[in-house]
Amino acid sequence: MYEVFRETINALERGEQCVVATVVRTKGSTPQKPGAKLLVRQDGSGVGTLGGGCVEGDIWFAASELLRDGGGAELKDYTLTEDLAARDGLVCGGTMYFLLDPIRAPGALAPHAREVVEAYEGGKPVAMATLTKAPPRSGLAVGSRLLVREDGTTDGSLGDAGLDHQATRTAQDLTAHGKNTYLTTREGAQIYVEAYTTPPTMVLLGGGHISKALSGLATTFGFRLYVVDDRPEFANPERFPMAQDTVVAPYDTGLDQVPVNANTFIVIATRGHQYDDMATEAAVRSRASYIGLIGSKRKSLLIFEELFRQGIPEERIREIRAPVGLDIGGRTPDEIALSIMAEIQMYRLGGAGKPMRMDDRLFKKAREKGLKAQERGLTVAVPL
């Protein structure tokens, strides 16, 4: 979380100690997922959130105690029982694992935190690997950190060359989209790896009705938005007031005027086949990891043929989402935009795009429990 790292730097510059609490792993249903962070300052104030309620309160207290007692980094687990969840109005029950990392001197984290902040603000992506559990009798210290840059260079160490190598390889796979993962080695070491990059960027090649509808959804989900169209009436701040920039340029050169990296999502929605051809070729030659093409399967096949003719590698062509979007039966611009945004979020978050409805086994379990309670004249309490 950008705010946590930014404020950690500020606290250290003021000479204050602090604790960064991070959700590094979860099991079951929990109010927050890995990557959630809370900074607890020396005066008891904080920045960020771990999900609120009793979970956050208890971890906040533990972090304050750690600051007071002078202890080192530690991994804490917190089991959210049904009773605890109900007390805070939550419908969940699982286990959360927190790394409580006390930062007592500027040199302990500030240089790494500055590179993380720079990555959020448009610099090169970086990742941080942190040892959360040391193997027995290894002498390794929980809380040891390794910063991994996009080019493979590193700073710091987990205390073991083998662990550093494994964490570096994993970190480089995560940097493009700012994801995180949890590693457990055969020797019993546990490592939390989290990558940091710019906020996701959406580039709309074409400023028509679907792009107009998609722009609102993109900004709602935190995307930086850029619009490229060769017609000034379709690429201007009045039409797209939430865009970072609107570029009036041919589709084959317009991408040169917007920032494109691996965390960029390009949606091609021009006004005709010849422009789609031009825009798609420019997109596949860029660093964008997601490229979506609006249109029929026939049009998509014709464009694929042209890309092959231009010598674009097959694996890159296969990455194009065409026709773009999830099949929700949409017909209007708003409905089509929703299907595109749903697919983009599925891609970003690692979802499967399938319905989440309860499976038959769980449905039968609920039915049996409810009918048995009915026979005994009991009321089944369902938390809301």
Phi, psi and omega in degrees: 000124184305313185298323181295314180292320179300315182285333175298316177299315181299316180297317180294323178294334176275359181081018181263145172274159179203169175234131174257116177259127184232134170285115183255342180198150176221156171227137179077204183265120184225157183287344177220158182248170180307139181108339177296141186224151174221125174262125176250120181275172181296329181276004178092353178279170184208168177224138180098185180206149176247012178119353178078184175065205185295327180301304183296320180299316181292319179291323176302314179296316180298322178294319178296320177296322180296320177296319183289321186273345179080021181283172179266185181297146180211153177258124180241141174251149183222115180266120181266095180287168179299323181293316179295319180297315181297326180300327180259010179075023181259148175248077181202165178194114182190192180238134177244140179245125185243136168263119175260113189242101179285132179247111189249347180217146182306323182290347184288325183218334189308314180299319178293317181298324179295321178291326176295314179298318178299322178296317177298326186270008175118358177282188182289142181298149175222167176222154179237126174253130182232132178284119181256340176210129182266144176298151179305136175059025181273336183078003180282152185255125173299136182099353176298140187236148175228119175269130181240125179266167184302326182275004178094351176288153186227166174215134183090188181196152173275356178100001181210130184297322179296317178294320178301317181296314181295318180293323180296315179298317180295317183298320181294332177286342186260344192297329187301320187242009178066040182268177178221162178205169182231125183252141170233121183272167179296332181279351178103003176286145176236134187226130174260127181239125181227134181254153183227133179210182179297159171302153180299142181244133175248130176246121178260113176268093187121131184249034182282199187296318181293318178298321178300316179292323182289331183299320179295319178294319182299313181290328176300323182267015172085015178279140165281135189244135174229143181234131178238127175207147180276004179245120183299331179289347179249356177225088180206158183296333179292321180283325181234074185294339182267000181285145173296323180200149172240128187245125174262108184193159173301151185292337181279347179238348184299327180296337179293345184258006178231153179286126180230124172223192184292345178259030179253140182240115183255128176243125184258116183215062180277187187263004181188164186302316184295327178283325175299318176306308183297313183293319182294319178297319178297321181294316183289341177274356180269181179273358183301136181273339181238125177228121180242137183240120178278136177143182183283166176294325179297314179297319180298318179297319179297321179291321177299318178302317180293322179296319176298320181296329180278359177085016177290133181301145182301318183297329178287320179296322179296339181282346182289133177271103184213124350295146185283151174104164174271150183280093176249007180079019184291146179231322182280162177306319180295318180293320179294319178299320178298318181294325178291314181297323178296319179292320179297315179294322175301315180296315182295317189266356177080025179280171182259347180074020181255160176300145181260015183298154182298136179284168187297326181297314180289325178298316180296323179296317178295320180297312181298317180294318180293319181291323177296319178295324179296320179296327180271000179075026182260161175255128178274119181281126178242113179295140181256000000 
